[in-house]
Amino acid sequence: MLPQGVNIAHPDKLYIGGAWVPAHSGRQLEMISPNTEQVVARCAEADEADMDAAVAAARAAFDTGPWPTLPAAERIAAFRKLVAHLETRVPELAAAWTAQMGGLSSFAGPMHAGSVMTLGQIADFAESFKFVEQRATVGAAVGLVVHEPVGVVAAIAPWNGPFGIMANKVAYALLTGCTVIMKPSPETPLEAYIIAEAAEAAGLPPGTVNLVPSHREAADHLVCNHGVDKVSFTGSTLAGKRIAQVCGERIARYTLELGGKSAAIIRDDFPTEAAAQLLTGTLNTLSGQVCAMLSRAIVPRARHDELAAAIKQEMAKVVIGHSDDPATQLGPLAMKRQLERVKMYIEEGKKTADLVCGGGRPSHLNQGYFIEPTLFANVDNHSRIAQEEIFGPVLCLIPCDDEEDAIRIANESNYGLNGSVLTLDPEAAYAIGRRIRTGGFGQNGLRMDFGLPFGGFKQSGVGREGGPEGLWGYLETKTMLLDGMPAAL
């Protein structure tokens, strides 16, 4: 069973060791439409035995297979074949995303085309990367610094951006010479199936890419397997802490891109109506289910009520509906448990802040995981709704005394993923951005470029993905001191 427009050859199987094999458990995962609450797809569910099989296949492919020892140019050429296959399947990727997590169909095509284009950029980064370089040394006649693949990578991706996030992890792993085990979210595994089919079509050696969709227990078993050299994880901070703990016990490598509670500071030179439009439009993105979402807006106290009224007016205009309707601006939340989570935070917010608008189910939609865009005003930055990641279309408006106070409030968070300042002055934007403790910062909105490094400070993560810097997390550095230059170089 697959969504219309999605063509996967073996959704009832796992991809392990270059073959499509039945799941050990015989169980299947079900994908539920956030629009209709009906099952739209099924695929095989991996269990602990499948995880061990995938690790063994990836381990063998790394330890004895050709992939890690191929010249970088050959790996890059093979990877470009994988990308070429994915280019032909952008419509399927878009349809899968809309069906599984309710992403807007109007955005799905450009989003996935952009994600595939980013893969080509990553190949370009690898092409110009010096995997072996000579350095001056007093220790020998020749000093070489060699960058070698870290080994077997467990790539664990979330449900909100399942293709782009997983594909980037696979790209960096493959281009550096690693082998990889894809563990997609159980809610959105179809994109990873398409990546596996692309690897097969590109002729990658058996075991180089493996696919094992599963629930949390089997995923934890994968992370605990000592045959895994590195875990690349995008998801919640709570799960990231568990992965760091497990990897720390055996000094395994990990990259973690975790949660956020990012702030937008509104300066006095930025018009109120423009700020209201920008903040509301941003909140509609993936129904607020974005780790870098600007979910806190910090505004001078004298402008607080004016901005609250303007945002309320903008939120009233938002078109809420099914994600496959081109007119829809705000689609559903991805799943029932996410809807329940957002509703819980809205109830918590009512205890400590002023609910200006939203907070309920849209009156014209009695089915699906829908919630109105929601604004809380006069929010205390120490409250739960200001400090904890809600992951939904809920905006907290926080008054500040002056610019210094705004910067203090923005930094007063356990998270440090993203931030913004709404200002017409680039000099001020730069000066403020340098003082905000986040891995990303943009002037006038939620600005992201996955061709550049992406990651967080504090509890928002460890390491970076994106840009040439993304290669470093998949490499080990070796120093070689030799009596002469090898002929191969």
N, C-alpha and C positions, 0 to 999 in steps of 0.2 A: 504494500500500500504506500503510494507516494503522492505528493501534491501535484496538481496539474502543471505540466510544463517542466517537471523535474524527471530526468531519466537516469537512474542509477541501476547498474546491471545486477548487483548482488546486495541489496539492502538487508537480506536475511543472513549475511555472513560477515565475518571479520577479515581484515587483511593482515596476515601474519606470514613473514618469511617469503614474500612474493607470491602468495597464493590466497585465494578466497576460501576461507574455512568456516565450518559451522561453529557457533558459540558452544563452549563446553556445557553451559547451563541449559541450553535450549530455550532460554527466555528471550523476550523481545522488549525493547523500549517503545513506548508510545509517545508520539508528539501530538500535543493538544493545540488546536487553534485558539489564540487569545480572542479572536473575533466571535467565534461561535461556540466555544467550549467543546467542540467535537474532535475526535481523533482524525488527524490528517495524514499521518505517516507512522510506519513502524520500521524498526531495524533491530539487528541482533544486539543482545546485551552481553558484554564480556563479564566474566567473573575472575576470581583470583587465579584460577588455573590458566585462563587466557592471558592474564597479565604476565604470568611467569613465562608462558610460551613466547609472547611478544618480546620480552626482555632477552630471552635466550636467542631469538632470531636476530634482534638488533645487535646483541653482543657478538654473535658469530660473524655478522656482516662487518662489524667494526674490527674485530680482532684478526679475522682471517680473510675477509672479503677485500675486493679491490678498491672500494670507494674512498677510504681514508688516504690511500697511498697514490691515488690518481693525481697527475699534475693538475694544478688549480684550473688551468684553461679547459681541461676535459670535463671537470666537474661543472664548471660554469656553462659550458656548451650543453651538457645534459640537462642542467636546470632550466636553461632557456627553452628547451623542448617542453618541459613541464609547464612553463609559463604560457607557451604558445597554445598548448591544449586548453589551459584555463581560459584563455582569451575567447575561445569558441563557446565557452559555457557560462559566460556572464549572465545571460537571461535565466539560466537554470539556478545559478547562485542567488540571483535576485528573487526568484519565485520561492525558493526554499526558505529564504530569510523572512519574507512576508508571511508565508504560511506558518512557520514555526514560532516566531516570536512577535509577530504583529508589526514589523517594521513597515513604514509607509512605502507602498509600491511606487509612488512618485519619486522617492529618494533612492530606492533599492538599486535601480540600474546604474546611475552615476556613482553610487557608493561602491559597488562591486567592481565596476570598470576601473575606478580609481585605485582600489586595492590591488587589482592585477597589475596595473601600471607601476605601483610601488614595488612589486616583486622584480620588475625589470630594473628599477633603480638600485635595488639591493644587489642584483647581479653586477651592475656597473661598479658599485662600491668594492665588491670582491675582485673585480678585474683590475682595479688600480691599487689593491692592497698588497703590501710587501710581506708575503708569508715567510720569506728568508731575506735578511739584510745583514750586510757586513758592518761591523762597528770597530772603531779604533780600540785597541787593547794593549796592555803591557803584560798580559798573562801568557801570550803565545804569539805565533806568527800571524795567525788569522783568528779574528773573533767574529762569530756569527750569532745573531739572535733569530731564533726560529720559532714561528707560531704554529702550533700543532692543534688538531681538533681535541676537544675535551673528552669526547667519547660518546657513550649512549645517552641520548637526551629524551627525557619524558616531557612532552609538550602538552600542557593542560590549559585549555582555552575556555572562556565563559560563554554564556548564551546571548549576550547583547550584541557583540560583533564577532560572531563565530568564524566567519571566513577570514577576514582581514587579520585578526589576531593570530589565529592558528597558522595561516599561510606565512606570515612574517616569521614565526618561530621556526617553521619548517625550512624557510628560505635560509635563515642564518645558520641553522644546523647543517643543512646540506652543503652550502657553499664553503663552509669551513672544514668539511670532511667528516662531520659527525653522522651517526645514524640516529633515527628518530622514531619515537612511539607517540602517535597522536591519541590523546584522550580528550575528546570533545565533551561538552556538556551533554547530559542525557536529554535535555530539552531541545538541543539544536545540533544533532550529529550529522545532518545530511551534507553540509558543506565539506566536512572532513572526508566523507565518502568520495566526493568529487575530486578532492586533492589526491586521495589514494589512487583513483582511476587515472589521474594525470601522471602520477609517478609511474604507474604501470605502463601507460602509453609512451612515456619518455624512455622506457627501457632501463630504469634504475635497477641496480643489482638487487636480488632477493634479500629482504631483511633491512634494506636501507631505510625504507619507510614502512611503518606498521600502523594499523588502526584498530583501537579497542574502545568503543563507546561503553560507558558504564555509569553506575551510580557511585556514591561517595565511598562505600566500603571497599570496593575493588580498586578505586583510584588510590586510596590510602595504601593498599597493598602494593600497588605499583611504585609509589613514592618510597616505600620501605624496602624495596628490593635492592640488594647491594650491587646488582649488576647495572644499576642506573648511575651514571656518573654526574649527571646534572638534571635538575628540574627547572623548567621554564614555566612559570605559572602566572596567569592573570586571573584575578578574582578578588574575593573578600579578604580583608586584613586578618580575620579570624582563621581562615583556612591557610593563609600565608604564614601565620605564626606556627601552625602545626607543621607545615613543610619545612620551615627554617629549623625547627626543633629536630625533626627527623634527620634532615641532611646534616645538621651540626654534629649529631652523634657519630657520623662516619666521615665528617669533613667533606661531604659531597658538595658540589657547586650548585648554586641556584640563582635564578633571576626572578624577582617578585615585582609584579605591577599590581598594586592593591587599591584600596579605596581612597576616597577623597571627600573633602567638605570645602570645596573651593569658594573663594570670596571674590566678589566684584566690588571695587571701591568706586563710588560715584563722586567725582570732583564737581566743584561749583560751576566750572566752565562748560559742563555737559548738559544739554537741554533735558528737561524732565520728560517730555513726550518721547524724545528719541531714546532715553534710558528705559522707559516703560516698554517701548516696542522691542528694543534689543533684548531685554531680560525675559520678556514673555516669549518671544520667538525662540530664544535659546532654550528655554525650559521645555518647549515642545519637542526638541530633538530627541528622538528615540523615547518619547514620553518621559523624559528626565532620567532615563536609565543609562547614564553615561558616567563613568568614574570621575571624569574631569569636569562634570557639570558645575556651573556657577550657581550653587544652591544657596549661597548667602550673599545678600546685597547690603553693603555698608554705606550709609548715606548721612550727610550732615543733619543734625537734629532739626534744624530749622526747615529743611526740605522734606523731612520724613513723611508727613501727612499728605503733602502734595504728590509725592511720588507714589505713595500707597494708593491714592485715588486714581492716579493715571494708570497704574498697573492693573487695578481692578477693572478699569474701562477697557484695557487691551485684552485682558483675559476673557471678558464677556464676549469678545468678537471671535474667539478661537473656535474653529469648526472641529467638532469631535465626532469621530465616526470610524467605520471599518477601515482597516489599513489598505485595502485594495481599491478604495474610492479615491480617485484623483483629487477630489475637493477637500479631503481630510487633512487637517493640520496637526491634530493630536489623536493618535491611535490608542489602542489598548495597552495596558501593562502586559508583560510577557506571559505571566502565569498566575494562577490563583493564589499561590503562597506569596507572590510579590504584591498582589493587590491587598491581601490581608496585612502584610507588613506596612504598606503605606497607610492604610486605614488606621492601624495601631498608632503610628506616629502622629497622624492628624488628631486623634483623640488625646494623645500626650500633649500636643501643641496647644490645644484648647485650655489646658490647665495653667499655662505660663505665658501665653501670648494672645494677641487679638486676631481671630480668624476674620480676615477681610472679605474673602470670597472663596468659593469652591469647597472642597472637602467631601463631596458626595458623588453618587453615581449620576451621570447625565440622565435627565428625565426621559429622553427618547430612546435610550438603550437599556433594555431589561435583560440582555444576555451579553456575555463577554466580560473581559476583565478591565472595565473602563472606570476612570476616575476623573473628575473635573480638575483643571489647573487650579492650584491652591496657593493662596497668599496669606502668610502670617506677618503681622506688623508688631512693632514694639517688642521685638524678640530679644530676650536676654541671651547673650552669647555663651553663657554657661549652661543653658538649658539643653535638654536632650535633642530637640529638633535642630539646634544650632551646632551641636557637637557630633552627632551620630549621622552616618550616611543613610539617607532615606531611600534613595534610588527610585525616585518617582517625580512627578511634576509638582513639587512643593518648594516654594521659595520663601526664605526667611529674610525679612527686612529688618535690619539692625541699625539703630541710630548711633551716631558717634559725635563727639564734641568738636574734633578738628582732624586735620590730616594725620597728625601723630597718633591720635586715638584710633583712627581707621586702620593704620598699619599695625598697631598693637592688636586690635581685634582680629584682623585677618590672620595674624601669626598665632593667635591664641587658639590653637587646634592641635590635636595629635596627628593630623594629616598634613601633607604638604605636596599635593599632586599638581595643582594648577591654580591660576589666579588671573585677575584682570583689573585694569583700571579704566574707567570710562572718562576720557578727557580728550580735548582737542589739541593738547600740547604734548608732542612726542618726547620732549626733554623731561617733562614731569613724569610721563609714563615710564621712561627708562629709569629715572631716579627712584621712583616708587617700586618698580619691578625688582630692582637690585636689593631692596630691603625686605621683600616678601620671600619667606622660606618655602619655596615650592620648586618642583622640577621643571615646570613650564609657566609661562606668563605671557599674556597678550594684551595689547591695547585695544579697547573697545570690543570686547566680546570673547566668546569661546573660540580660540584660534588654535588649530592643530595641524601639524604637517608630519606625517609618519615617515617622510624622507629625512627627518631630523630626529635627534635623540628624544625619547619619551620615557618618563619614569618619575619617581617621586622622592621627596625628602621624608624624613621621619617615618611614620607608620604607613606611608603611601607606597613604600617599596624599597627594593634593593636592586641596583643595577639599572641599565638602560637598554631599551630596544629602539630600533629606528636609526637611520643614518649610518655612516661608516662605524660609529661607536658601537652599534649593535653587534658587530662581528666579535668584539673583544670578549663578550660574555660566553662565547662558544669556543674559545681558544685557551690553550696553556702556552706559556712562554718558556722556551728552553735556551740557555746560553751554551754555546759550543766553542771551545778553545782548541784550535788545531795547529799542526805544524805546517800546513800548506792549504791552499785553496782547492777544494774538490773540483774535479773536471766537470761535474754536472752543473756547476755554477759558473 
